[in-house]
Amino acid sequence: MNRMLAIVEREMRKFFRSPALMMVSMIFPLVQLIVLGNAFGGKIRDARLGLVDQDGGTQALKIREAFDSVRANMRTFLPVYYTDQKKAMEDAQRKNRGRRHYSSAIFPPGLRTGPPANRPGGG
């Protein structure tokens, strides 16, 4: 059991060290939704996506701008912005009644640089 936990911990450290990997893991499910939805003849319009921006840095701003351009042009999904993860989760749980949003993506603090423990010389 300890070996398995060590492997999981190692893989999670690798995951959080790579902002590109984190973005790919958030974007690919959306791409699959769009591609498969269009392949089966359905047009996906205004699917609500909750975005929790805990970072507020330049990388998060670029990502927000990209989501806004998709909203303005293709209207495939509609981003709903949050700064509080708890509020985003509450809205996601109420999605069937209020249709606030269907899914969430979280931009953690230190999105560009990774968590402080994973930086060289970090704690």
Secondary structure, DSSP 8 states (H G I E B T S, - for coil): -HHHHHHHHHHHHHHHH-HHHHHHHHHHHHHHHHHHHHHTT-----EEEEEEES--SHHHHHHHHHHHHHHHHT-SEEEEEES-HHHHHHHHHTHHHH---SEEEEE-TTTTT--GGGSTT--
